[in-house]
Amino acid sequence: MNLCYSFTNDIYIQVALNKGENNKKYISITYSPLLLKSIEFFKADMMNKYINGSDLNFAFISNERARIYQEITTFINSLFEDDTSTYYIPAGRELLTLLSAQKTKIDYEALDLVNRRFMQFIESIQEKFNMGLSKVHQYYTIPNRNFNVQTIAKQIIEDMKGEYVKHSDGEYILLGDGGRKKSN
């Protein structure tokens, strides 16, 4: 069994379920040669730019990090031929999601750029879920989508066993039986 995510003719990621020793199953991830080559080239280019740490002015490190983030975003958009927003979801997102309910206690300046952007992104989209997951796409007018929004929303709602909504009194999953379960 395998699944191939084709972004362009030459840029793809293939995920396969393989059998190993003693019939153990494992996941194999294969990146297209051009994807690997492009990332390695970009990595080398970035390392060459910043090889001499003394060139960095630490008074402006926050601006420098934001500029690097923008450079990475531009590279990724070009590589995948997709200029929609790219969000890097940090590994500790569950903890950050729990913290999102206590926004006044978060010191954003103490967070690294990826976590800070993640929290800001979460905050920026929460109110758009007031009508539920199946209607959130109405806030984002994209003329040509390469997927069916309703099919994706339906699958997510089915997988979650209910529809996510954000109301002024909190976040909920609306269950199929008419009930609701508080999220976070």
BAFI-3210 file (N, C-alpha, C; in Angstrom, 3 decimals, decimal comma, padded with zeros to 6 digits):
// residues 184
n [1|2|3|4|5|6|7|8|9|10|11|12|13|14|15|16|17|18|19|20|21|22|23|24|25|26|27|28|29|30|31|32|33|34|35|36|37|38|39|40|41|42|43|44|45|46|47|48|49|50|51|52|53|54|55|56|57|58|59|60|61|62|63|64|65|66|67|68|69|70|71|72|73|74|75|76|77|78|79|80|81|82|83|84|85|86|87|88|89|90|91|92|93|94|95|96|97|98|99|100|101|102|103|104|105|106|107|108|109|110|111|112|113|114|115|116|117|118|119|120|121|122|123|124|125|126|127|128|129|130|131|132|133|134|135|136|137|138|139|140|141|142|143|144|145|146|147|148|149|150|151|152|153|154|155|156|157|158|159|160|161|162|163|164|165|166|167|168|169|170|171|172|173|174|175|176|177|178|179|180|181|182|183|184]
n.u [000,853|000,601|000,950|000,981|001,996|001,749|003,158|004,201|005,181|007,757|008,210|007,530|006,205|006,343|004,588|004,768|003,561|005,383|006,662|008,797|011,399|010,241|007,590|006,942|005,486|006,361|006,718|007,613|009,164|009,566|011,293|011,135|013,827|014,461|013,284|014,790|017,344|016,938|016,328|018,705|020,478|019,404|019,757|022,594|023,162|021,976|023,521|026,041|025,596|025,392|027,649|029,638|029,296|029,867|029,005|026,402|024,238|023,395|021,590|019,594|018,475|015,895|014,638|016,275|015,736|013,078|013,409|014,869|012,977|011,082|012,560|012,822|010,121|009,512|011,179|010,039|007,422|008,018|009,300|007,262|005,453|003,297|001,630|000,152|-000,309|002,220|002,492|004,404|004,184|004,842|006,466|005,558|002,830|000,434|000,706|001,003|-001,497|-003,125|-002,206|-003,203|-005,677|-005,055|-004,061|-003,192|-001,138|001,039|004,286|005,163|007,538|009,423|009,131|010,296|010,656|009,110|007,241|006,035|004,883|003,106|001,343|000,292|-000,940|-002,905|-004,471|-005,351|-007,091|-009,071|-011,593|-012,825|-014,046|-016,594|-018,917|-018,493|-016,465|-017,082|-017,774|-015,681|-013,988|-015,143|-014,114|-011,757|-011,069|-010,201|-009,609|-009,048|-008,969|-007,211|-008,609|-011,594|-013,377|-015,614|-015,597|-013,200|-013,737|-015,943|-014,723|-012,895|-014,655|-016,011|-013,878|-013,241|-015,479|-017,427|-018,271|-016,018|-016,336|-016,046|-017,022|-017,997|-017,883|-016,115|-014,336|-015,704|-016,750|-019,221|-021,406|-022,743|-025,169|-026,440|-025,447|-022,731|-019,208|-016,794|-013,803|-010,343]
n.v [-001,169|002,205|005,787|008,655|011,929|014,297|017,213|018,745|017,838|016,842|017,018|015,287|013,301|010,145|007,813|004,718|001,539|-000,966|-004,354|-005,749|-007,579|-010,565|-010,147|-007,596|-004,401|-001,360|002,161|003,694|006,493|008,278|010,698|012,744|012,808|015,423|017,048|016,411|017,205|019,948|020,883|020,276|021,945|024,469|024,423|024,336|026,801|028,575|027,987|028,832|031,571|032,267|031,390|032,720|033,716|036,122|038,098|038,582|040,828|040,999|042,667|042,983|040,504|039,408|040,561|039,485|036,747|036,742|037,547|035,398|033,392|034,315|034,001|031,220|030,529|031,664|030,095|027,506|027,909|028,404|026,004|024,041|025,084|026,642|029,201|029,557|030,058|028,778|026,853|026,119|023,563|023,187|020,563|020,320|020,973|020,245|021,039|023,796|024,348|023,863|025,928|028,058|028,758|030,261|032,815|035,291|034,702|033,977|034,627|035,989|036,951|035,331|032,955|030,795|031,564|029,827|028,615|030,929|032,022|029,945|030,057|032,641|032,242|030,316|031,863|033,794|032,434|031,242|032,536|032,323|029,931|030,051|029,333|026,743|023,983|023,192|025,516|027,278|027,750|029,792|032,161|032,362|033,268|031,674|031,444|029,177|025,997|022,998|020,896|019,470|021,345|020,783|017,982|017,460|018,772|017,263|014,742|015,307|016,037|013,631|011,969|013,197|012,683|014,576|018,106|020,791|023,792|027,263|029,208|032,132|031,316|029,223|026,387|023,776|020,412|019,550|017,019|014,170|013,334|015,589|016,619|018,321|018,557|019,858|021,291|021,272]
n.w [000,000|-000,876|-000,865|-002,772|-002,775|-005,031|-005,955|-008,028|-011,387|-010,991|-008,286|-005,503|-002,775|-001,451|000,438|001,953|003,081|004,338|004,644|007,028|008,687|010,285|009,577|010,442|010,192|008,609|008,021|005,050|003,697|000,801|-000,962|-003,863|-006,262|-007,244|-005,308|-002,988|-003,888|-004,343|-001,760|-000,409|-001,824|-001,169|001,605|001,767|000,579|002,430|004,690|003,821|003,678|006,338|007,644|008,980|012,034|013,274|011,654|012,234|013,792|016,964|018,174|016,407|016,065|016,141|013,921|011,979|012,217|011,386|008,738|007,696|008,034|006,172|003,832|003,744|003,496|000,975|-000,643|-000,261|-001,248|-003,931|-004,657|-004,355|-006,051|-005,107|-003,673|-001,412|002,113|004,256|007,105|009,875|012,014|015,300|017,205|019,853|019,830|021,114|023,776|023,365|022,277|024,462|026,063|024,653|025,567|027,708|027,006|028,007|029,705|028,247|027,215|024,468|023,352|024,496|023,233|020,603|017,083|015,390|017,167|018,153|015,819|015,271|017,485|017,102|014,659|015,351|017,108|015,282|013,598|015,150|015,709|013,274|013,178|014,151|012,840|012,419|011,249|008,631|007,324|007,422|005,260|003,818|004,669|003,390|000,388|-002,264|-005,585|-007,317|-006,296|-005,606|-004,653|-003,193|-001,051|000,594|000,670|002,026|004,493|005,350|005,713|007,786|009,855|010,132|010,951|013,376|014,767|015,045|014,696|014,821|016,606|017,485|020,062|021,962|024,587|024,601|023,081|021,119|020,287|018,200|018,528|016,736|017,835|018,669|020,986|022,728|023,154|025,279|024,145|024,883]
ca.u [000,000|001,354|000,251|001,939|001,602|002,422|003,005|004,453|005,594|009,042|008,271|006,531|006,571|005,615|004,535|004,390|003,548|006,203|006,881|010,196|011,658|009,181|006,321|006,671|005,189|006,985|006,390|008,734|008,893|010,502|011,204|011,612|015,221|014,546|012,958|015,980|018,422|016,585|016,457|020,141|021,059|018,942|020,437|023,992|023,145|021,696|024,684|027,100|025,261|025,494|028,781|030,392|028,366|030,191|028,310|025,070|024,128|022,429|020,564|018,519|018,291|014,483|014,401|017,031|014,984|011,895|013,867|015,211|011,686|010,504|013,365|012,432|008,758|009,598|011,769|009,057|006,350|008,560|009,581|006,018|004,592|002,093|001,893|-000,690|000,496|002,820|002,595|005,246|003,533|005,877|006,218|004,833|001,619|-000,631|000,938|000,704|-002,939|-003,664|-001,851|-003,932|-006,799|-004,496|-003,228|-002,603|000,028|002,111|005,267|005,485|008,941|010,247|008,950|011,057|009,863|008,138|006,162|005,340|004,032|002,043|000,360|-000,368|-001,819|-004,052|-005,316|-005,942|-008,144|-010,071|-012,917|-013,401|-014,733|-017,859|-019,981|-018,094|-015,397|-017,562|-017,994|-014,502|-013,384|-015,755|-013,259|-010,563|-011,502|-009,156|-010,379|-008,835|-008,454|-006,927|-009,309|-012,972|-013,418|-016,660|-015,158|-012,185|-014,420|-016,756|-013,827|-012,370|-015,767|-016,223|-012,754|-013,311|-016,772|-018,208|-017,775|-015,369|-016,815|-015,497|-017,989|-017,411|-017,678|-015,128|-014,229|-016,508|-017,008|-020,654|-021,542|-023,823|-026,424|-026,944|-024,701|-021,451|-018,142|-015,832|-012,448|-009,350]
ca.v [000,000|003,448|007,030|009,584|013,328|014,931|018,661|019,090|016,606|016,355|017,167|014,429|012,545|008,879|007,123|003,321|000,609|-002,107|-005,414|-006,007|-008,881|-011,124|-009,554|-006,300|-003,358|-000,067|003,186|004,161|007,786|008,528|012,035|012,757|013,259|016,878|017,637|016,257|018,027|021,354|021,179|020,269|023,160|025,597|024,297|024,750|028,239|029,252|027,815|029,705|032,954|032,512|030,621|033,587|034,226|037,481|039,037|038,824|041,844|040,399|043,651|042,851|039,072|039,128|040,905|038,531|035,491|036,946|037,585|034,016|032,707|034,730|033,385|029,801|030,485|031,932|028,896|026,413|028,247|028,223|024,584|023,292|025,849|026,904|030,405|029,672|030,154|027,576|026,962|025,102|023,183|022,659|019,232|020,448|021,740|019,960|021,922|025,160|024,461|024,014|027,268|029,078|029,190|031,161|033,694|036,409|034,225|033,600|035,653|035,689|037,254|034,228|031,805|030,841|032,085|028,849|028,505|032,219|032,109|028,955|030,600|033,770|031,673|029,722|032,966|034,516|031,666|030,672|033,144|031,949|028,656|030,264|028,625|025,352|023,610|023,072|026,843|028,128|028,095|031,011|033,285|032,329|033,219|031,223|031,144|027,825|025,040|021,694|019,894|019,805|021,790|020,072|016,597|017,501|019,108|016,099|013,692|015,735|015,940|012,195|011,457|013,769|012,252|015,773|019,323|021,757|025,178|028,166|030,197|033,054|030,621|028,156|025,568|022,570|019,466|019,269|015,590|013,776|013,142|016,889|017,089|018,960|018,217|020,956|020,995|021,947]
ca.w [000,000|-000,839|-001,124|-003,371|-002,803|-006,168|-005,914|-009,430|-012,078|-010,474|-006,829|-004,871|-001,576|-001,467|001,727|001,699|004,203|003,921|005,626|007,323|009,296|011,132|009,141|011,067|009,215|008,857|007,039|004,239|003,073|-000,294|-001,539|-005,247|-006,368|-007,387|-004,008|-002,140|-004,438|-004,120|-000,331|-000,095|-002,396|-000,350|002,903|001,577|000,321|003,705|005,568|003,314|004,020|007,775|008,170|009,878|013,036|013,696|010,781|012,768|014,818|017,882|018,521|015,426|015,832|015,885|012,514|011,169|012,212|010,546|007,354|007,334|007,909|004,890|002,776|003,709|002,959|-000,462|-001,256|-000,236|-002,192|-005,278|-004,860|-004,494|-006,956|-004,325|-002,893|-000,231|003,328|004,822|008,555|010,487|013,261|016,196|017,769|021,118|019,552|022,074|024,912|022,935|022,119|025,812|026,516|023,902|026,391|028,724|026,184|028,753|030,452|027,325|026,868|023,071|023,063|024,996|022,344|019,357|015,969|014,900|018,150|018,203|014,620|015,429|018,429|016,451|013,640|016,053|017,566|014,152|012,915|016,056|015,563|011,979|013,350|014,845|012,112|012,276|010,327|007,250|006,735|007,617|003,963|003,297|005,052|002,548|-001,004|-003,185|-006,798|-007,843|-005,318|-006,208|-003,857|-002,876|000,342|001,334|000,876|003,089|005,747|005,731|006,203|009,093|010,812|010,344|011,741|014,728|015,319|015,307|014,053|015,706|016,564|018,508|020,524|022,945|025,865|024,487|021,879|021,287|019,211|018,125|018,274|015,840|018,560|019,094|022,150|022,442|024,093|025,379|023,687|025,746]
c.u [000,896|000,476|001,278|001,328|002,402|002,125|003,218|004,851|006,849|009,188|007,150|007,119|005,703|005,732|004,027|004,419|004,256|006,292|008,376|010,367|010,511|007,815|005,953|006,461|005,908|006,623|007,665|008,326|009,982|010,238|011,741|013,042|015,346|014,221|014,169|017,115|018,165|016,753|017,925|020,832|020,685|019,645|021,886|024,085|022,928|022,896|025,841|026,850|025,570|026,647|029,579|029,422|028,642|029,503|026,916|025,129|023,026|021,362|019,357|018,194|016,835|014,131|015,090|016,291|013,754|012,277|014,210|013,933|011,045|011,250|013,010|011,041|008,751|010,152|010,742|007,926|006,795|008,754|008,308|005,022|003,243|002,367|000,914|000,202|000,991|002,957|003,416|004,640|004,579|005,466|005,391|003,515|000,489|-000,512|000,596|-000,794|-003,610|-003,387|-002,667|-005,149|-006,352|-003,571|-002,540|-001,348|001,209|002,994|005,759|006,943|009,864|010,140|009,848|010,101|008,790|006,966|005,353|004,389|002,854|000,951|-000,403|-001,335|-003,074|-005,013|-006,030|-007,086|-009,258|-011,470|-013,592|-014,164|-016,074|-019,029|-019,624|-017,038|-015,857|-017,772|-016,750|-013,861|-013,962|-014,945|-012,037|-010,977|-010,309|-009,879|-010,240|-008,209|-008,245|-007,591|-010,724|-013,068|-014,437|-016,276|-014,145|-012,849|-015,233|-015,879|-013,273|-013,444|-016,049|-015,124|-012,801|-014,576|-017,632|-017,559|-017,228|-015,988|-016,169|-016,573|-017,320|-017,135|-016,728|-015,158|-014,953|-016,432|-018,510|-020,812|-022,756|-025,170|-027,017|-026,232|-023,428|-020,461|-017,133|-014,453|-011,490|-009,928]
c.v [001,228|004,621|008,012|010,979|013,991|016,423|019,259|017,778|015,996|016,437|016,326|013,782|011,292|008,218|005,712|002,529|-000,650|-003,143|-005,623|-007,411|-009,278|-010,507|-008,262|-005,271|-002,075|000,884|003,638|005,476|008,044|009,915|011,984|013,284|014,781|017,586|017,574|017,172|019,514|021,750|021,216|021,524|024,378|025,596|024,781|026,254|029,024|029,145|028,704|031,165|033,262|031,757|031,434|034,261|035,644|038,523|039,378|039,881|041,388|041,378|043,517|041,390|038,716|039,434|039,913|037,196|035,600|036,953|036,180|033,199|033,040|034,093|031,898|029,656|030,696|030,720|027,768|026,682|028,029|026,736|023,785|023,964|026,129|028,122|030,605|029,621|028,794|027,794|025,803|024,790|022,554|021,333|019,306|021,171|021,463|020,875|023,360|025,371|024,611|025,411|028,351|029,583|030,181|032,176|034,798|036,000|033,884|034,802|035,343|035,952|036,123|032,986|031,936|031,200|031,108|028,737|029,795|032,342|031,129|029,499|031,765|033,282|031,089|030,817|033,650|033,750|031,187|031,233|032,767|030,621|028,823|029,569|027,161|025,147|023,620|024,420|027,728|028,554|029,375|032,258|033,399|032,165|032,918|030,781|029,710|026,939|023,704|020,562|020,384|020,102|020,994|018,621|016,528|017,771|017,920|014,996|014,050|015,597|014,477|011,609|011,948|013,344|013,446|016,979|020,303|023,133|025,961|029,183|031,071|032,366|029,430|027,438|024,249|021,675|019,192|017,825|015,303|013,632|014,452|017,440|017,804|018,635|019,360|020,472|021,843|022,148]
c.w [000,000|-001,241|-001,651|-003,402|-003,921|-006,145|-007,296|-010,104|-011,467|-008,959|-006,223|-003,616|-001,584|-000,099|001,462|003,002|003,729|005,035|005,785|007,872|010,210|010,834|009,863|009,973|009,608|007,724|006,353|003,577|002,042|-000,869|-002,965|-005,296|-006,473|-006,073|-003,084|-002,590|-004,165|-002,662|000,073|-000,623|-001,552|001,007|002,794|001,359|001,615|004,644|005,121|003,669|005,477|008,416|009,177|010,840|013,469|012,821|011,303|013,862|015,770|018,355|017,591|015,123|015,526|014,429|011,592|011,081|011,321|009,066|006,852|007,137|006,559|003,720|002,627|003,091|001,448|-001,206|-001,351|-001,229|-003,630|-005,598|-005,140|-005,443|-006,318|-003,453|-001,742|001,001|003,789|006,317|009,076|011,844|014,166|016,817|019,044|020,969|020,539|023,288|024,548|022,762|023,477|026,354|025,830|024,668|027,462|028,050|026,977|029,505|029,553|027,034|025,458|022,731|023,516|024,100|021,122|018,223|015,494|015,864|018,232|017,016|014,720|016,348|017,805|015,376|014,285|016,500|016,404|013,489|013,835|015,830|014,244|012,053|014,066|014,148|011,887|011,212|008,869|006,564|006,787|006,300|003,373|003,652|004,144|001,092|-001,904|-004,453|-007,308|-006,781|-006,020|-005,438|-003,593|-001,381|001,152|001,611|002,013|004,436|006,254|006,328|007,586|010,161|011,142|011,230|013,187|015,465|015,726|014,658|015,082|015,495|017,692|018,815|021,569|024,281|025,760|023,150|022,132|020,058|019,268|017,674|017,399|016,526|019,069|020,317|021,731|023,546|024,083|024,954|024,507|027,111]
res [m|n|l|c|y|s|f|t|n|d|i|y|i|q|v|a|l|n|k|g|e|n|n|k|k|y|i|s|i|t|y|s|p|l|l|l|k|s|i|e|f|f|k|a|d|m|m|n|k|y|i|n|g|s|d|l|n|f|a|f|i|s|n|e|r|a|r|i|y|q|e|i|t|t|f|i|n|s|l|f|e|d|d|t|s|t|y|y|i|p|a|g|r|e|l|l|t|l|l|s|a|q|k|t|k|i|d|y|e|a|l|d|l|v|n|r|r|f|m|q|f|i|e|s|i|q|e|k|f|n|m|g|l|s|k|v|h|q|y|y|t|i|p|n|r|n|f|n|v|q|t|i|a|k|q|i|i|e|d|m|k|g|e|y|v|k|h|s|d|g|e|y|i|l|l|g|d|g|g|r|k|k|s|n]
***
